[in-house]
């Protein structure tokens, strides 16, 4: 089960016929989400999103779905982002 499913294939097809450019490759999906392309690959692997087309022509994503997944945020955000840091580096004497 994908967390952010794509719309129906016919809906995407008819939107394309009307000139709607809602499909994009990996790089466009990363640009829309504001993340690196590797993050998009991780989202696909973890079942957050799925490609609309995946084949010899390349991998294409529904860009509004990618935007929605990016706005969904993380599962857990720590109260203090630096809480797990090791602190300032120690200086050897």
Number of C-alpha atoms within 10 A of each C-alpha: 8 12 13 15 17 19 12 9 10 9 10 18 11 11 14 13 9 9 8 11 12 14 21 20 18 20 16 16 23 22 16 15 21 12 13 13 17 12 13 23 17 12 18 14 11 12 14 18 24 25 20 19 15 11 7 6 7 10 15 20 24 22 23 16 20 27 16 13 18 18 10 11 9 8 5 6 8 8 7 7 8 9 9 8 7 8 8 6 6 7 5 4 3
